[in-house]
Amino acid sequence: MKRNTINRFNFCTLQSFLVVLVFCFGATNIQAQDVVFSQFYNTAIYANPANTGRFDQDIRVGLIHRNQWQSLGSPFQSTMFSADMNFYKNPLKADRMGAGLLVLNDESPDGVFKSQQILLSGSFHQALDDEDRHKFSFGLQAGVGLRSQNPYNRIFGDMINPVNNQFDQASKENLAASNIPYLNINTGVNYEFMASDKVGLSLGLAAHNLTLPKEGLSDKRLAVRWSVILGMSYKITPQLTLMPSIYYTSMASAPVLMPGANIAYSFLPQKNRNTFVGSVGIWYQAANAAVVYGGLRFNNVQFGMSYDFTASSQTSTVQYFGNKALLGAWEISLIYVGFLKRGIPSEVSVPCKIF
C-alpha cells in the first residue's frame, strides 16, 4: 500500500552527503588494531554509525563483553555500552533521525595497555520511494578517546637474573606511565532493500579512525579501519527467519572476513502479545576461528552468547609459563529494545533485520 510523499530529500541533497562521505573516506594509513566483536550483529552502532536509530522500536540499549584467552590467567578484555533512539520529528525533515552514545573500554592482559572511547552518534534515514522498499541511511560519530600504558606490569629482558633465571632484577627501561587523549571520528552509510514481504537485503559501508589518532608516545598513528556488511533476511515461515550475512573489516593490512548465519524461531504465535524467540548461528572467521552463537529474546530483552574456536593452522593451545592455555574467546551480550509513549507497537514477529 502506497503512502503519501512527505518531506522527501531531493537528489542533490543526497548527492551532497555522499560527496562529503567519500571525502571523509579518503583518509589513509598506519598501524595497530581496533576491537572486532564476533557478535557484530549485536553491536550495531559500533559496526556502522549509520545503524544509529535504525530499528523499528523507539529506543535500544546494549552491553557486550569480550574475553579472549582467559586460560592465560589475565585475558584481553573488551566491554562496550551503547544506547540509541530515533526521532520521526526532526530538523532535517527526514523520515527518521537517530542519536546515540557509545562507550568502549579495551585492555590487554594485566592492564598494560588500555583504550577508552566515548562517542556521540547521529544519523538520518530516508526512504527513496513511496513504498519504503528502498532506504538510505547516513551516520556520523565523534568523540574522545584515551590510550594509556602502565609499564609497571610489563616484563623486560633485563629483569631476568642470568644466574637463577628468575625475574628478580629491576629494569633499566623507561618506566614512565603515559595517558594520550585524542579526538576520533567515524562515519558510514547503509542501503536497505525490501525485495518482498519475505526477503530483505542490506549493504553497509563504514570508516573508523578518520582523525588517525596516535597510538601512544611514538609517532605511529592508528590506521583507518574499513568495514563492509552485506546482510539478508529470509522469512522461511511466519515464525522462522534465516539471517545470513558477510562481515568484512580491514585495518593496517589486517583483514577479517566473517561469513555465516543466524536462524531465529518464535516459540509463541504471531498474534501473542508476548515474544519468546530463540536463535542459533555459526560463523567462520577466515583462516582464524569458527564462532558458534546462541541467543534468547523475551519481549524487549535479548541475551546472546558466543564462543570463538581457533581454526587457524596454528595449534589451538599454547604453553604459557609451563601451563597449557586454550586460544579461544567468548562474548556475552544483553540488549533492550522498546517503545516510549510516542511509539505504537507493531505486531510481534521474529526480527527480520540483522540488527
TIGULUM-405827 format. One record per residue: z, y, x of N, C-alpha, C, O in turn. Coordinates in steps of 0.02 Angstrom, whole numbers, padded with zeros to 5 digits, always signed. Each point is the difference from the previous one (the first is absolute). Layout:
! TIGULUM-405827
ZYXZYXZYXZYX
...
This chain:
! TIGULUM-405827
+00000-00060+00042+00000+00060-00042+00000+00062+00044+00043+00008+00043
-00091+00037-00055-00005+00060+00041+00053+00050-00019+00023+00002-00057
-00004+00039+00105+00047+00053-00014-00035+00066+00014-00054+00002+00029
+00083+00053-00051-00029+00065+00012+00006+00019+00073+00049-00017+00033
-00099+00053-00007+00002+00024+00069+00041+00063+00003-00016+00050-00033
+00072-00051+00073+00044+00058+00004+00015+00015+00073+00018-00045+00038
-00025+00109-00020+00022+00023+00066-00026-00042+00058+00039-00018+00044
-00103+00002-00045-00029-00040+00054-00014+00043+00061-00020+00058-00006
+00031-00087+00066-00022+00034+00061-00076-00003+00003-00029-00051-00019
-00003+00103+00042-00072-00004+00010-00014-00034+00067+00045-00011+00040
-00108-00006-00030-00019-00038+00060+00014+00038+00064+00019-00030+00050
-00027+00096-00051+00011+00040+00060+00073-00002+00022+00015-00004+00060
+00031+00005-00109+00070-00004+00016+00016-00067+00034+00035-00002+00051
-00061-00052-00079+00011-00066+00028-00031-00004+00070+00030-00029+00045
-00089+00058-00038-00033-00001+00065+00040+00037+00053+00002-00021+00058
+00030+00076-00078+00040+00040+00047+00058-00041+00026+00016+00002+00060
+00017-00039-00105+00056-00041+00021-00023-00053+00050+00035-00015+00048
-00094-00014-00060-00025-00052+00045-00017+00029+00068+00011-00033+00051
-00037+00094-00049-00016+00032+00064+00064+00011+00040+00001-00014+00060
+00051+00039-00093+00065+00010+00034+00027-00066+00026+00026-00004+00055
-00033-00049-00096+00025-00065+00020-00036-00026+00061+00031-00024+00048
-00097+00028-00048-00039-00024+00058+00017+00040+00062+00003-00029+00055
+00009+00094-00062+00020+00041+00056+00067-00024+00029+00008-00005+00061
+00039-00010-00106+00065-00025+00023-00007-00067+00035+00035-00013+00049
-00081-00029-00073-00009-00067+00029-00032+00004+00068-00005-00051+00035
-00018+00110-00014-00033+00006+00064+00046-00005+00059-00023-00008+00057
+00089+00012-00068+00048-00006+00055-00004-00069+00031-00016-00049-00034
+00030+00045+00100-00004-00064+00034+00057-00009+00049+00041+00045+00010
-00038-00104+00021+00036-00012+00063+00065-00040-00002+00031-00007-00052
-00013-00017+00104+00055-00023+00041+00040-00063-00020-00026-00042-00037
+00091+00034+00060+00035-00064+00002+00059-00004-00049+00015+00048-00036
+00021-00107+00036+00060-00014-00041-00019-00021-00070-00057+00008-00021
+00106-00036-00015-00016-00032-00064+00046+00023-00056+00059+00013+00010
-00088-00006-00070+00038+00013-00061+00026-00066-00028-00023-00054+00021
+00069+00059-00067+00024-00059-00036-00056-00025-00046-00032+00040-00035
+00020-00105+00034-00047-00030-00047+00038-00051-00041+00023-00051+00026
-00016+00064-00091+00035-00046-00045-00048-00053-00025-00056+00015-00019
+00078-00078+00018-00041-00053-00028-00009+00010-00075-00053-00015-00028
+00105+00040-00006-00004+00016-00071-00029+00070-00010+00032+00044-00029
-00092-00033+00055-00031+00066-00006-00011+00020-00073-00001+00059-00016
-00007-00109-00028-00010+00013-00072+00064+00024-00033-00002+00024-00057
+00059-00031+00091+00064+00025-00026+00024+00062+00037+00057+00021-00008
-00101+00009+00048+00016+00062+00036-00056+00050-00013-00033+00025+00046
+00022-00010-00110-00061+00035-00021-00012+00066+00036-00053+00010+00029
+00102+00036-00030-00013+00067+00027+00003+00000+00076-00023+00048+00031
+00051-00099+00000-00003-00007+00073-00068-00026+00021-00028+00022+00050
+00001-00069-00088-00065-00028+00017-00056+00052-00008-00047+00002+00039
+00053+00041-00091-00051+00051-00012+00031+00056-00043+00022-00013-00056
-00020+00075+00082+00029+00055-00040-00035+00011-00067+00030+00029-00045
-00092-00052+00039-00036+00007-00063+00031-00042-00056-00015+00011-00058
+00059-00058+00076+00034-00042-00050+00061+00035-00031+00031-00027-00045
-00015+00087+00069+00057+00036-00028-00012+00015-00074-00048+00034-00017
+00091-00060-00025-00007+00011-00072-00056-00041-00032-00016+00012-00058
-00014-00058+00094-00056-00039-00027+00026-00065-00032-00007-00054+00027
+00037+00062-00086+00025-00057-00038+00006+00023-00073-00002+00060-00014
+00010-00107-00031-00002+00015-00071+00063+00033-00026-00002+00039-00048
+00060-00055+00078+00063+00028-00023+00010+00070+00028-00046+00030+00027
+00107-00004-00033+00013+00069+00021+00031+00005+00069-00016+00046+00037
+00060-00093-00019+00038+00006+00062+00005-00068+00033+00003-00052-00033
-00003+00052+00100+00004-00061+00039+00046+00011+00059-00007+00050+00036
+00053-00096-00024+00047+00004+00056-00002-00068+00036+00006-00052-00032
-00014+00054+00098-00006-00063+00037+00040-00001+00064+00012+00052+00031
+00009-00111-00011+00036-00011+00062-00026-00065+00031-00005-00051-00035
-00011+00053+00099-00024-00060+00035+00032-00003+00069+00008+00051+00033
+00009-00112-00011+00030-00009+00065-00036-00057+00035-00011-00054-00029
-00008+00065+00093-00033-00051+00040+00045-00017+00060+00025+00044+00034
-00017-00108-00023+00042-00025+00054-00042-00049+00041-00019-00053-00025
+00004+00070+00088-00046-00040+00040+00036-00028+00062+00034+00036+00036
-00044-00101-00025+00029-00036+00056+00077+00002-00002+00032+00016+00050
-00004-00033-00107+00072-00003-00009+00033-00048+00049+00057+00010+00021
-00093-00063-00002+00028-00050+00045+00016+00027+00069+00038-00031+00037
-00066+00089-00020+00016+00029+00066+00070+00029+00002+00023+00021+00053
+00011-00019-00110+00067+00028-00002+00000+00072-00025+00039+00017-00044
-00081+00025+00073-00008+00069-00022-00074+00011-00017-00039+00009+00046
+00020-00010-00109-00071+00001-00019-00030+00070-00002+00036+00050+00003
-00102-00047-00010-00034+00061-00020+00014+00009-00075-00006-00047-00038
+00025+00108+00018+00016+00012-00070-00035+00063-00025-00002+00051+00035
-00026-00055-00094-00033+00056-00032+00021+00004-00072-00002-00049-00037
+00023+00109+00016+00022+00011-00069-00034+00062-00028-00004+00051+00033
-00021-00057-00095-00034+00057-00030+00024+00009-00072+00005-00047-00039
+00009+00110+00022+00015+00020-00069-00054+00047-00024-00022+00044+00037
-00001-00054-00098-00051+00044-00028+00015+00013-00074+00028-00042-00035
-00049+00100+00012+00006+00018-00071-00058+00046-00017-00014+00047+00037
-00020-00061-00093-00054+00044-00021-00006+00000-00076+00024-00046-00033
-00057+00097+00007-00011+00006-00072-00066+00036-00011-00029+00028+00046
+00005-00028-00108-00062+00033-00016+00010+00051-00056+00048-00003-00038
-00095+00051+00034+00004+00055-00047-00068+00007-00035-00051+00007+00033
+00052-00007-00099-00061+00011-00037-00015+00075-00007-00058+00020-00001
+00111+00020-00003-00009+00073+00000+00010+00024+00071+00054-00008+00030
-00107+00039-00001+00003+00020+00070-00045+00060+00012-00046+00012-00038
+00060+00026+00092-00038+00061+00013-00073-00010+00017-00040+00045-00009
+00021-00105+00034-00070-00012+00018-00041-00023-00060-00061-00007+00005
+00094-00003-00062-00034-00023-00061-00034-00067+00010-00050-00016-00033
+00077-00024+00077-00026-00067+00011+00027-00046-00055+00046+00018-00037
-00075-00078+00031+00026-00048-00048+00074-00013+00013+00041-00003-00046
-00025-00006+00110+00070-00009+00020+00009+00025+00072-00047+00000+00039
+00107+00022-00024+00020+00014+00069+00062-00041+00016+00037-00019-00045
-00027+00006+00108+00058-00039+00021+00039+00036+00054-00028+00038+00039
+00093-00051-00037+00043+00027+00053+00048-00054+00021+00023-00040-00042
-00007+00038+00106+00043-00054+00023+00037+00016+00065-00015+00050+00033
+00062-00093-00017+00040+00005+00061+00001-00067+00034+00006-00052-00032
-00013+00053+00099+00001-00062+00040+00047+00009+00059-00005+00050+00036
+00051-00096-00027+00047+00000+00056-00006-00066+00037+00007-00054-00031
-00021+00057+00096-00012-00061+00039+00043-00001+00062+00007+00050+00035
+00024-00108-00021+00040-00010+00061-00024-00063+00034-00006-00053-00032
-00009+00058+00096-00025-00057+00038+00036-00002+00067+00006+00051+00033
+00018-00110-00014+00037-00005+00064-00013-00066+00034-00010-00051-00033
+00011+00053+00099-00011-00058+00042+00067-00036+00010+00053+00026-00018
-00055-00087+00047+00063-00036+00013+00051+00042+00038-00017+00036+00047
+00080-00041-00068+00056+00036+00030-00005+00076-00007+00038+00037+00031
-00085-00014-00072-00005+00071-00013-00023+00042+00058+00015+00059+00004
-00051-00090+00044-00024+00037+00058-00049+00055-00021+00006+00057+00022
-00053-00075-00066-00047+00049-00026+00008+00005-00075+00004-00051-00034
-00003+00111+00008+00004+00011-00072-00050+00053-00021-00017+00046+00038
-00006-00053-00100-00046+00049-00027+00017+00010-00074+00005-00048-00038
+00003+00111+00019+00013+00017-00071-00052+00050-00023-00023+00043+00038
+00004-00048-00101-00046+00048-00030+00023+00017-00071+00023-00043-00037
-00031+00106+00019+00010+00023-00069-00063+00037-00020-00017+00051+00030
-00018-00076-00080-00064+00028-00020-00001+00016-00074+00025-00037-00041
-00055+00094+00025-00014+00018-00070-00073-00016-00014-00043+00012+00042
+00030-00039-00101-00066-00024-00016-00024+00032-00065+00038+00007-00048
-00102+00012+00047-00030+00028-00061-00069-00029-00011-00033-00020+00048
+00010+00017-00110-00065-00029-00015-00028+00027-00065+00036+00028-00041
-00101-00036+00033-00030+00011-00066-00045-00058-00017-00028-00032+00045
+00022+00018-00110-00039-00057-00024-00047+00025-00055+00022+00033-00047
-00085-00049+00054-00050+00026-00046-00048-00055-00022-00030-00035+00041
+00023+00028-00107-00051-00045-00026-00068+00033+00008-00007+00060-00010
-00043-00099+00029-00067+00026+00012-00048-00011-00058-00058+00020+00003
+00083-00051-00056-00042-00010-00060+00045+00002-00061+00061-00004+00006
-00091+00011-00065+00039+00007-00061+00036-00063-00022+00046+00003-00040
-00067-00060+00067+00031-00063-00020+00054-00022+00049+00029-00054-00007
-00014+00095+00058+00051-00015+00050-00013-00065+00038+00047-00034+00021
-00110+00016-00012-00016-00060+00038-00002+00014+00075+00015-00044+00040
-00033+00105-00022-00003+00020+00070+00054+00054+00012+00002+00051-00034
+00041-00063+00084+00054+00047+00014+00002+00014+00075-00009-00045+00041
+00023+00107-00025+00005+00022+00070+00068+00029+00012+00026+00039-00041
+00005-00056+00098+00066+00026+00018-00001+00026+00071-00032-00028+00044
+00068+00083-00034+00007+00029+00066+00074+00013+00012+00035+00024-00044
-00010-00040+00104+00071+00011+00016+00010+00029+00069-00040-00010+00045
+00095+00047-00039+00017+00032+00064+00075-00005+00010+00039+00013-00046
-00017-00032+00106+00070-00004+00018+00013+00044+00061-00041+00005+00045
+00099+00028-00045+00020+00041+00057+00075-00003+00006+00036-00002-00050
-00012+00002+00111+00072-00002+00010+00019+00000+00073-00041+00017+00043
+00102-00036-00029+00027+00002+00067+00022-00070+00021+00016-00043-00041
-00017+00032+00107+00022-00063+00027+00044+00011+00061+00001+00055+00028
+00034-00106-00008+00043+00003+00058-00005-00066+00038+00014-00053-00028
-00035+00057+00091-00001-00059+00043+00057+00006+00051+00006+00050+00034
+00034-00102-00030+00058+00003+00045+00000-00061+00045-00022-00054-00019
+00049+00063+00080+00007-00053+00049+00073-00003+00022+00031+00051+00016
-00004-00111-00016+00069-00011+00022-00002-00047+00060+00008-00060-00008
-00017+00086+00068-00010-00042+00059+00063-00037+00022-00003-00044+00043
+00060+00061-00072+00062-00033+00020+00001-00073-00020+00039-00039+00028
-00083+00019-00075-00003-00070-00020-00057-00037+00035-00012-00058-00015
-00021+00091+00061-00057-00031+00033+00021-00037+00063+00051+00015+00031
-00091-00065-00012+00013-00039+00060-00054+00016+00051-00059-00008-00014
+00080+00030+00075-00046+00016+00054+00008-00052+00056+00052-00031+00007
-00105+00023+00031+00000-00051+00052+00054+00011+00052+00028-00049+00026
-00011+00113-00010+00049+00011+00053+00072-00010-00024+00047+00010+00038
-00039-00032-00102+00067-00016-00025+00020-00072+00016+00057-00019-00010
-00105-00021+00035+00013-00070+00015+00027-00007+00071-00031+00023+00048
+00088-00054-00043+00030-00014+00065-00037-00060+00031+00003-00055-00028
-00036+00064+00085-00040-00055+00029+00043-00057+00025-00025-00055+00013
+00090+00066-00005+00044-00052+00026+00015-00051-00055-00004-00061+00012
+00023+00086-00071+00020-00046-00054-00046+00002-00061+00012-00034-00049
-00067+00075+00053-00048+00006-00054+00032+00022-00066-00022-00020-00054
+00073+00061+00058+00034+00027-00059-00015+00074-00007-00014+00035+00049
+00017-00011-00112-00010+00071-00013+00067+00037+00011+00036+00014-00048
-00020+00001+00110+00064+00031+00014-00006+00061+00044+00050+00022+00029
-00111+00007-00023-00010+00059+00041-00025+00058-00043-00036-00009-00049
+00057+00069+00068-00024+00059-00035-00072+00015+00019-00020-00010+00058
-00019+00034-00105-00069+00016+00013-00007+00070+00029+00038+00045-00016
-00088-00037+00060-00015+00065+00028-00054+00037-00039-00023+00054+00019
+00002-00085-00075-00050+00031-00042+00030+00061-00036+00061+00005-00008
-00105+00040-00014+00022+00057-00040+00021-00024-00069-00042-00022-00039
+00106+00026+00024+00026-00027-00062+00012+00053-00054+00039-00010-00047
-00073+00066+00053+00010+00054-00049-00031-00020-00067-00057-00021-00003
+00096+00028-00050-00025-00013-00068-00046+00057-00020+00004+00055+00027
-00048-00068-00075-00046+00052-00022-00012-00005-00075+00001-00055-00029
-00011+00112-00002-00018+00005-00071-00059+00047-00006+00006+00059+00016
-00063-00085-00039-00061+00039-00002-00019+00011-00073-00024-00046-00033
+00032+00107+00006-00022+00014-00069-00075+00015+00000-00028+00022+00050
-00004-00034-00107-00072+00014-00005-00020+00009-00074+00036-00020-00045
-00093+00051+00035-00030+00007-00066-00053-00053-00008-00033-00019+00048
+00024-00005-00109-00051-00050-00012-00035+00011-00066+00029+00026-00048
-00093-00045+00045-00041+00007-00060-00040-00064-00010-00031-00025+00047
+00031+00000-00108-00040-00058-00019-00043+00020-00061+00020+00043-00039
-00076-00075+00030-00042+00015-00057-00039-00062-00020-00005-00048+00038
-00023+00048-00099-00038-00058-00023-00037+00014-00065+00015+00048-00036
-00062-00092+00021-00037+00003-00062-00002-00071-00030+00010-00049+00035
-00023+00046-00100-00006-00065-00033-00051+00006-00057-00001+00049-00037
-00040-00101+00030-00047-00004-00055+00015-00063-00040+00009-00054+00028
-00005+00062-00094+00017-00056-00044-00054-00008-00053-00023+00049-00029
+00002-00111+00017-00053-00014-00048+00022-00057-00045+00012-00056+00023
-00009+00069-00088+00016-00052-00048-00066-00029-00025-00033+00030-00044
+00012-00087+00072-00064-00029-00018+00000-00027-00071-00052+00001-00033
+00109-00024+00009+00007-00026-00068+00074-00001-00017+00042+00023+00039
-00026-00048-00098+00070-00005-00020+00038-00050+00044+00061+00001+00002
-00097-00044+00033+00031-00053+00040-00003+00014+00075+00042-00025+00037
-00090+00063-00015-00012+00008+00072+00007+00073+00021-00031+00044-00030
+00072-00032+00080+00007+00066+00029-00009-00003+00076+00022-00048+00032
-00054+00099-00003-00011+00004+00072+00027+00065+00027+00001+00051-00035
+00022-00051+00097+00024+00062+00031-00015-00002+00075+00000-00053+00031
-00014+00112-00004-00013+00007+00071+00037+00062+00026-00012+00055-00025
+00056-00064+00073+00040+00055+00027-00011+00008+00075-00007-00049+00037
+00007+00112-00014-00006+00016+00071+00053+00051+00017+00007+00050-00035
+00030-00062+00090+00054+00045+00019+00000+00011+00076-00022-00043+00038
+00047+00101-00018+00008+00016+00071+00071+00028+00010+00021+00045-00035
+00015-00073+00083+00069+00019+00014+00005+00030+00070-00042-00012+00043
+00094+00053-00033+00015+00031+00066-00054+00050+00021-00021+00000+00058
-00001+00042-00105-00053+00047+00016+00021+00054+00049-00042+00032+00031
+00107-00021-00022+00024+00049+00048+00006-00028+00071+00015+00036+00046
-00027-00102-00039+00004-00033+00066+00067+00016+00035+00000+00027+00055
+00056-00044-00087+00065+00018+00030+00014-00038+00064-00027-00055+00011
+00069+00085+00032+00019-00033+00064+00042-00061-00014+00040-00002-00047
-00050-00049+00090+00040-00061-00005+00071+00011+00024+00047-00029-00028
-00037+00069+00079+00066+00009+00030-00003+00053+00052-00030+00053-00010
+00062-00066+00068+00002+00050+00053-00066+00005+00037-00013+00051+00033
-00029-00102-00037-00064+00002+00035-00050+00042-00040+00015+00024-00054
-00075-00015+00084-00052+00038-00034-00042-00043-00046-00045+00026-00033
+00060-00090+00029-00037-00044-00046+00014+00020-00072+00055+00021-00017
-00106-00028-00025+00007+00019-00070-00015-00059-00045-00038-00046+00017
+00067+00049-00076-00011-00052-00050-00071+00005-00025-00024+00055-00015
-00010-00111+00009-00070+00000-00021-00006+00006-00076+00047-00015-00037
-00105+00037+00015-00016-00001-00071-00005-00073-00022-00032-00041+00032
+00064+00025-00088-00005-00068-00028-00044+00003-00063+00016+00037-00047
-00069-00075+00048-00046-00004-00057+00018-00062-00041+00019-00051+00028
-00027+00055-00092+00010-00059-00042-00048+00000-00059-00016+00052-00028
-00006-00112+00010-00044-00011-00057+00028-00056-00042+00020-00052+00026
-00018+00063-00092+00023-00052-00046-00054-00010-00054-00016+00046-00037
-00011-00106+00034-00047-00019-00052+00034-00049-00045+00019-00055+00022
-00010+00073-00085+00038-00043-00046-00037-00014-00065-00044+00038-00020
+00063-00092-00011-00029-00019-00065+00055-00030-00043+00045-00033+00025
-00050+00043-00090+00044-00034-00047-00044-00035-00052-00049+00028-00025
+00066-00090+00010-00038-00039-00048+00047-00034-00048+00040-00042+00020
-00044+00061-00083+00041-00031-00052-00031-00066-00021-00048-00001-00039
+00075-00053+00064-00026-00066-00017+00016-00015-00073-00043-00025-00037
+00104+00041+00016+00022-00004-00070+00043+00062-00013+00017+00035+00048
+00002-00022-00110+00044+00058-00013+00066-00003+00039+00032+00051+00010
-00012-00111+00012+00064-00008+00035-00007-00014+00074+00049+00003+00037
-00109-00018-00014-00011-00020+00069-00050+00047+00033-00056+00009-00024
+00077+00022+00081-00042+00048+00035-00004-00018+00074+00051-00011+00033
-00112+00009-00007-00012-00012+00071-00015+00066+00034-00040+00039-00025
+00073-00025+00082-00007+00064+00035-00015-00011+00074+00044+00005+00042
-00107-00020-00025-00019-00007+00070-00013+00069+00031-00018+00047-00036
+00027-00041+00100-00016+00063+00035-00006-00013+00074+00020-00052+00026
-00048+00101+00009-00008-00001+00072+00030+00064+00028-00019+00055-00021
+00066-00062+00067+00032+00058+00031-00020+00001+00074+00006-00049+00036
-00032+00107-00015-00019+00009+00070+00030+00065+00026-00007+00052-00032
+00040-00056+00089+00026+00060+00031-00010-00005+00075+00003-00054+00029
-00017+00111+00003-00014+00000+00072+00031+00062+00031-00005+00055-00026
+00038-00067+00084+00033+00055+00035-00003-00015+00074+00024-00052+00023
-00052+00098+00016-00005-00007+00073-00030-00068+00019+00027-00035+00043
-00083+00018-00075-00036-00062+00015+00043-00062-00013-00009-00051+00034
+00054+00055-00082+00041-00057-00019-00010-00013-00075+00042+00021-00041
-00096-00055+00022-00015-00010-00071+00042-00055-00032+00020-00048+00033
-00008+00056-00097+00033-00051-00041-00043-00011-00061-00013+00047-00038
-00008-00109+00026-00040-00018-00058+00039-00051-00040+00019-00052+00026
-00007+00066-00090+00041-00043-00041-00032-00012-00068+00011+00039-00046
-00050-00092+00038-00025-00020-00066+00050-00046-00035+00040-00034+00033
-00042+00032-00098+00044-00044-00037+00000+00017-00074-00042+00038-00023
+00089-00067-00013+00003+00012-00072+00069-00016-00027+00035-00044+00025
-00015+00081-00076+00058-00016-00041-00024-00021-00069-00052+00024-00023
+00088-00067-00009-00015-00019-00069+00064+00008-00041+00053-00024+00020
-00058+00058-00077+00058+00017-00041-00006-00033-00068-00055-00003-00029
+00111-00021+00003+00001-00033-00066+00057+00028-00041+00057+00004+00022
-00073+00016-00084+00050+00026-00047+00028-00057-00041-00037-00034-00036
+00103+00024+00040+00031-00056-00036+00015+00016-00073+00018-00044-00038
-00025+00107+00019+00014+00021-00068-00064+00020-00035-00047+00022+00032
+00044-00029-00098-00060+00020-00037-00016+00074+00011+00045+00040+00013
-00108-00022-00017-00022+00067+00015+00033+00052-00045+00012+00056+00021
+00003-00073-00083+00028+00048-00047+00077+00004+00004+00030+00040-00035
+00000-00080+00079+00072+00003+00008+00021+00066+00033-00035+00023+00045
+00089+00006-00068+00022+00065+00027+00025-00007+00072+00000+00049+00037
+00023-00109-00018+00022-00011+00068-00057-00027+00043-00049-00026-00025
+00058+00032+00090-00049-00024+00048+00033-00045+00051+00052+00017+00029
-00081-00076-00019+00025-00045+00052-00061-00031+00034-00034-00044-00028
+00020+00068+00089-00060-00020+00036+00018-00030+00067+00041+00028+00037
-00070-00084-00021+00008-00031+00066-00065+00005+00038-00054-00005-00029
+00058+00013+00095-00061+00004+00041+00010-00036+00065+00055+00000+00028
-00108-00030-00003-00001-00032+00065-00064+00020+00035-00049+00018-00032
+00050-00021+00098-00060+00019+00037+00000-00028+00070+00051-00021+00026
-00110+00020+00003-00007-00022+00069-00051+00046+00034-00052+00016-00028
+00069+00004+00090-00041+00047+00038-00007-00026+00071+00042-00037+00025
-00096+00059+00006-00011-00021+00070-00013+00061+00042-00048+00037-00012
+00091-00026+00061-00010+00055+00047-00039-00028+00059+00027-00038+00040
-00091+00056-00036-00048-00032+00045+00027-00010+00070+00023+00048+00032
-00025-00110-00008+00020-00020+00067+00073+00017+00016+00018+00005+00058
+00023+00003-00110+00069+00020+00013+00050-00038-00044+00044-00034+00027
-00050+00039-00093+00052-00028-00043-00027-00020-00068-00049+00029-00024
+00081-00077-00006-00010-00017-00071+00060+00025-00038+00057-00009+00022
-00068+00041-00079+00053+00032-00038+00003-00031-00070-00050-00005-00034
+00110-00016+00014+00010-00024-00068+00044+00050-00037+00045+00029+00029
-00059-00020-00094+00035+00050-00040+00020-00029-00067-00035-00041-00029
+00094+00062+00006+00023-00018-00067+00036+00059-00031+00038+00035+00034
-00049-00024-00098+00032+00058-00032+00015-00013-00074-00031-00043-00031
+00079+00081+00005+00018-00002-00070+00006+00071-00027+00024+00044+00035
-00048-00035-00095+00007+00065-00033+00031-00011-00069-00025-00038-00040
+00081+00073+00028+00032-00002-00066+00004+00071-00026+00035+00042+00028
-00070-00029-00083-00006+00067-00028-00024+00049+00053-00056-00005+00024
+00098+00053-00005-00022+00052+00047+00014-00014+00073-00017+00040+00043
+00049-00096-00028+00022-00014+00069-00039-00058+00029-00007-00053-00032
-00018+00062+00093-00038-00052+00035+00033-00015+00067+00017+00045+00038
-00009-00110-00024+00029-00023+00063-00052-00043+00035-00031-00043-00031
+00022+00053+00097-00048-00041+00037+00026-00018+00068+00039+00037+00031
-00060-00095-00007+00020-00023+00066-00059-00036+00033-00035-00038-00032
+00025+00050+00097-00054-00033+00036+00024-00020+00069+00050+00025+00026
-00086-00073+00004+00016-00023+00067-00065-00009+00039-00048-00028-00025
+00049+00054+00087-00058-00007+00045+00011-00060+00046+00048-00002+00039
-00093-00046-00042+00000-00056+00046-00050+00013+00055-00059+00014-00014
+00080-00018+00076-00046+00011+00056-00056-00051-00001+00012-00060-00004
-00074+00086+00008-00058-00044-00004-00048+00013+00059-00058-00021-00002
+00083+00055+00053-00043+00015+00057-00004-00060+00047+00032-00051-00011
-00074+00058+00063-00007-00054+00049+00063-00008+00042+00011-00052+00032
+00032+00105-00032+00063-00005+00037+00048-00044-00040-00007-00008-00060
+00056-00019+00094+00051-00040-00033+00041+00042-00049+00008+00060+00010
+00016-00092-00063+00039+00037-00050+00073+00009+00021+00038+00031-00037
-00019-00058+00096+00067+00010+00025-00003+00024+00072-00048-00014+00036
+00099+00051-00015+00005+00023+00069+00070-00017+00027+00047-00010-00039
-00042+00007+00105+00064-00009+00032+00031+00069+00012-00030+00042+00033
+00089-00031-00059+00033+00064+00006+00070-00011+00029+00045-00021-00036
-00037+00035+00101+00063-00013+00035+00025-00071-00013+00058-00012-00014
-00105-00035+00019+00018-00071-00005+00001-00026-00071+00009-00060-00009
-00019+00103-00041+00000-00022-00070-00070+00004-00030-00039+00044+00018
+00023-00091-00063-00064+00002-00034+00003+00049-00057+00048+00000-00038
-00099+00043+00032-00002+00050-00053-00065-00007-00040-00054-00005+00030
+00059+00003-00096-00058-00005-00044-00032+00068-00009+00034+00048-00019
-00099-00044+00032-00036+00064-00005-00027+00008-00071-00058-00013-00013
+00101+00034-00032-00020+00012-00069+00029+00065-00025+00037+00033+00036
-00054-00014-00097+00025+00062-00029+00007-00009-00075-00042-00033-00031
+00094+00063+00002+00006-00002-00072+00006+00071-00027+00025+00045+00034
-00048-00036-00095+00004+00064-00034+00028-00010-00070-00013-00051-00032
+00052+00099+00010+00027-00001-00067-00012+00068-00032+00012+00051+00031
-00035-00051-00093-00017+00063-00034+00032+00002-00069+00009-00051-00033
+00007+00112+00011+00028+00012-00066-00033+00063-00028+00003+00052+00032
-00033-00058-00091-00037+00056-00029+00020+00010-00073+00006-00048-00038
+00005+00110+00020+00013+00018-00070-00057+00045-00024-00016+00050+00033
-00014-00067-00088-00053+00040-00030+00017+00010-00074+00009-00049-00036
-00004+00112+00014+00021+00011-00069-00029+00064-00030-00038+00037+00032
+00057-00026-00094-00022+00058-00038+00056+00051-00006+00059-00018-00003
-00078+00081+00001+00045+00053-00017-00010+00017-00074-00038-00034-00034
+00073+00084+00010-00006+00017-00071-00071+00021-00019-00021-00009-00057
-00015+00036+00105-00068+00023-00015-00049-00058-00003-00056+00008-00025
+00076-00068+00049-00045-00057+00003+00000-00039-00065+00050-00002-00036
-00106-00030+00021-00007-00044-00057-00016-00069+00026-00055-00011+00024
+00102-00037-00029-00013-00066+00028-00062-00033-00031-00010+00003-00060
-00030-00033+00103-00057-00038-00025+00023-00071-00014+00057-00018+00016
-00100-00023-00044+00020-00068-00015+00011-00038+00065-00033+00013+00051
+00079-00060-00052+00019-00036+00059-00055-00049+00020-00027-00036-00042
+00011+00033+00106-00050-00047+00025+00013-00013+00073+00042+00032+00032
-00078-00080-00004+00002-00012+00072-00032+00059+00035-00053+00022-00021
+00083+00003+00075-00030+00056+00036-00072-00017+00021-00014-00055+00022
-00032+00104-00030-00070-00014+00015-00025+00043+00058-00061+00006+00009
+00107+00023+00030-00019+00036+00061+00036-00032+00058+00051-00034-00009
-00076+00045+00070+00034-00030+00057+00063+00039+00017+00042-00025+00038
-00034+00085-00066+00062+00038+00010+00035+00007-00067+00053+00030-00004
